[in-house]
Amino acid sequence: MRPSFHPRLVNSVFGDPTLFVPFTFAGRAILFDLGDIHSLPSRDALKVTHAFVTHTHMDHFCGFDRLLRLFLGREKSLHLYGPEGFLGNVAGKLAGYLWNLVENYDTRFALRATEVHTGRTLSQSFSCRQRFEPEGAVSENPFDGILCRKKEFSVSAVRLDHGTPCLGYALEEPFHVNIIKEAVHALNLEVGPWVGDFKRALFAGQDAGSQFVFEAGRNGEKRRSFRLGELADKIVRITAGQKIAYIMDAGGSPDNVVRMVQLCRGADHLYIEAAFLDQDRAAAAAKHHLTARQAGTIAAKAGVAKLTICHFSPRYEGRAHLLEQEAAAAFQDTHPQGSRALSF
């Protein structure tokens, strides 16, 4: 099975936390957190359509400026999400620059920022052509845990405590479309960009009897047509959707742990901070961070399949293996058969 999401950390485990998640055959990507993203190639950054920020401490939000600079002058839309106060943070960032020449752009670049409260969200738009002045009134919508719902994916969020409101996120696809390559080749087809269009039609619930017309050759020389349901029956196997969870900068209080476990339940891959060793748990608690043992225990309780820890305190430079060993012990103690995997 080729996964739909291919997450990777942008920086080292001691660097700013940012998770880049490109989508297979979709030409799009999302980001979790906006720390320093200078090492993210521009061609990848330009695929980003949504960015989900845990909170606006500098190491989680300074990359906003680079993304903004890359998107200027392009026909792009960017959706941003963050905790309470996020609209003011975005507006403040935008107000820190002079925009007197942007009306010369032929393109329309716009931002849509949303901040998450208990039971509701507040959203505001900012347009490049309008010098990023807030547009219209702030819109309010109910929030039931699902922050962003698209045909191909959804992102849920929970409110956590980092001495300030902070969000944990989970990315899920409604189901997974497995393309059987042998069946594709048996129809004298080649896997290509049309696969993305085909999957989107399935996610959209398009009528199985409708015609799916596409360019099947490498250079668009083979135009083919199938009934959508007929093609799906021949080349597709449907399985459970992929789930990626992301938690950074949230202390190990009982309330936080309950919410983290609920958010991450059954995730295929959990990215979670492990800032301190358990021997330094007093420092972790004072700074509202997790220890490596707490991170591993949360992953085990949530039943995740794969664990990646990161966002290590610089005090452990040269000793990262101790954090990894501690998280591994907590994660695997309840699964001695090795049915779960760690990634460092």
RABEL-V410713 format. One line per field, one symbol per residue. ss: DSSP state (H for helix, E for strand, - for the rest). psi: psi as a letter, one per 20 degrees, with the letter a starting at -180 (. if undefined). A space follows every 50 residues. Layout:
ss=???
psi=???
This chain:
ss=----EEEEE---------EEEEE-----EEEE---------HHHH--EEE EE-----HHHH--HHHHHHHH-----EEEEEE---HHHHHHHHHH----- -HHH-----EEEEEEEE--EEEEEEEEHHH---EEEEEEEEE---EEEE- ---EEEEEEEE---EEEEEEEE---EEEE-HHHHHH-------HHHHHHH HHH-------EEEEE-------EEEEEHHHHHHHHEEEE---EEEEE--- ---HHHHHHHHHHH----EEEEE--E-HHHHHHHHH----EHHHHHHHHH HH---EEEEE---HHH---HHHHHHHHHHHHH--------EEE-
psi=ppqhpmqqphrriiapppppnqppjikrrrqoqlaokhioqhhghiiphp popgrkqgiiihiggggghhipjqnqpppqqaapihghgghgghiiqpki iiiipiropqqoppqproirqpqqqppgikkkqppaqpppqqojhohpor hirqpqqqprpkiqpqpqqppqqhrpoopohhhghhjkrppahhhghggh hghikqphiqpoproirhkkiopqpqpghggghhjqpprqqqppqppqmp rkqggggghggggipjqhpppqqmhqqhikhghgghjlrqrhggghgggg hikqhpppqalqqiijpikhhhggggggghgihimiikiqqqp.
